[in-house]
Amino acid sequence: SGKHQVGITAGASAPEVLVNDVVQTIVSWGYPTVTEGAGVEENIMFVLPKELRGSS
């Protein structure tokens, strides 16, 4: 009680349908305004260890 803002975050692997369900649940609790913040685009690439790379 007495809370005026709720924040949620979700990683890239979080299914959008579940995130939307959480948002809708929070709205049903009486937080009618939903604002989506600007995310940060990350361009991270991971290289497989040489033991796992195919021989080419």
Stockholm file with secondary structure:
# STOCKHOLM 1.0

chainA/1-56         SGKHQVGITAGASAPEVLVNDVVQTIVSWGYPTVTEGAGVEENIMFVLPKELRGSS
#=GR chainA/1-56 SS CCCCCCCCCCCTTSCHHHHHHHHHHHHHTTCCCCCCCCCCCCCCCCCCCTTTSCCC
#=GC SS_cons        CCCCCCCCCCCTTSCHHHHHHHHHHHHHTTCCCCCCCCCCCCCCCCCCCTTTSCCC
//
